[in-house]
Amino acid sequence: MKKTFVIDTNVLIHNPDSLTSFGDNEVVLPITVIEELDRFKSSTDERGRSARIVTRFLDGLRTDGAKLSEGVPLSNGGRLRIELNYEFDLPSGMNLAAADNKILMTALKLKKEGENVFFVTKDINARIKADALGIDARDYEKQKVNIEELYSGWKEILVSKEKLDNFYLNKELVLKNTDLNNNQFVLLKSEINPDKTALTKYLKKLNKIVPLFHQKTNTWGIKPLNMQQHFAMELLLCEDIKLVTLVGTAGTGKTLLAMAAGLHKTFNENRYNKILISRPIVPLGKDIGFLPGDKDAKLSHWMQPIFDNLEYLMFCNKNTEETYQSISKSERIELEAVTYIRGRTLPNQYFIVDEAQNLTPHEVKTIISRAGENTKVILTGDPYQIDNPYLDSNSNGLTYVAERFKGEEIFGHITLEKSERSYLSSLAVNLL
């Protein structure tokens, strides 16, 4: 029996290409969804853009007299239709005028008519209400990853004393029957003496494990404090790596390491014309529009963590001739909201996207595709601290990129585990 997928508006906003993700089944859009898309289409943000993409796609299906209300074929073998009617028989206490409830009423009507209905939504409360009404409710799963199985970027391998000695001597080691990904880090550990180790990484093109190229680098006054930070700094400084994802809880050093490497590459080595730092504007309270001043003045409130890290780095790098004021106001450091990245081409830039866990996979795709020649992109974030109401640790853009790019020659990832900010910060992460 074919399935009927009733799609909520937030799924289309999350991924405007989602309508072709349901195989050769029936895809139903309640007329209420079309009304919501119509309200969103004039917005200048990502939500408005997604709404416009969906409406253009639907309009393109209206060819040769095809009527969306009767159902039209999709390229993947499925069919799509717009449902005009919905069921009014809902439990007392539910607001019949609410858009979410109208969509649920459509799903309930189709279920009562004998269709094998699945309601797909990113809204947790909508899924709960659907379940209470006896409707099978699902999250949109196509771009989700299992956070518990997220690629860590490194692994530990026990080797014989002879192999470890051989690695120390030849600065390389060939391991047979390994399932390592390109640019994956390896902690080589002696089987006899666990204290005897080596920090290495795997290069697929050579099919060898090699030492870290930047293992003893003092980067803008910053030295890695643990193994994962050593791995992260290797990725950040390596010229062959064009995309880096750093995942970790508060205080693990994600942003600090990324900024230290960016300052070193831009100001010391002149590898890049500028550092571009961006963050998604996802407010916990009022939106950015309620803040005083022009765009730069508004952004200064959101970018304060960046300034804090920059000030700390200037303190650590006592040998620099630059001052905090000259660096922070330099044209070689640019701060920008993710909202304004669309349409730009960014060549020769060290591009840091902080708090990337608040971006959808579609938004991250848009951002990375802005990278021009000789641009390096770094995504940092904590997938357990998400403020976007329609994302979670499994469906955000940061973890999606880490899994999708795994094994690519120009990509590297590391999960930072230990908080180094302070003992208090570490306790807060572990106890609260």
Beta strands, then each sheet from edge to edge (+ up, - down):
strand 1: 3-7
strand 2: 26-30
strand 3: 72-73
strand 4: 79-83
strand 5: 116-120
strand 6: 136-138
strand 7: 154-159
strand 8: 185-190
strand 9: 197-203
strand 10: 208-211
strand 11: 243-248
strand 12: 274-279
strand 13: 333-337
strand 14: 349-353
strand 15: 376-381
strand 16: 411-416
sheet 1: 3+ 4- 2- 1- 5- 6-
sheet 2: 7+ 8+ 9- 10+
sheet 3: 13+ 12+ 14+ 15+ 11+ 16+
end
